[in-house]
């Protein structure tokens, strides 16, 4: 459950923009700032990092769920 909260928090831009302290940048605010200035080459690596950081807990959840069902066989 904690992993799902982490994944949702990583990509939550409006709350980040409202609640962040001054002069503090997160991945989401970096992507938003660069994309709003149409600097997509600078927004790309940070956006990819958000995807990777969000994908890791989801993969962990999927793996844990597969192991928690011992009676079911894995599909080929």
Residue pairs with C-beta under 8 A, 6 or more apart in sequence:
3 57
3 58
3 60
3 61
4 57
4 61
6 57
7 54
7 57
7 58
10 27
10 28
10 50
10 53
10 54
11 28
11 50
11 54
12 28
13 28
13 29
13 32
16 26
16 28
16 29
17 29
17 32
20 26
20 29
25 33
27 46
27 49
27 50
27 53
28 50
30 43
30 46
31 43
31 46
31 47
31 50
34 40
34 42
34 43
34 46
35 43
66 74
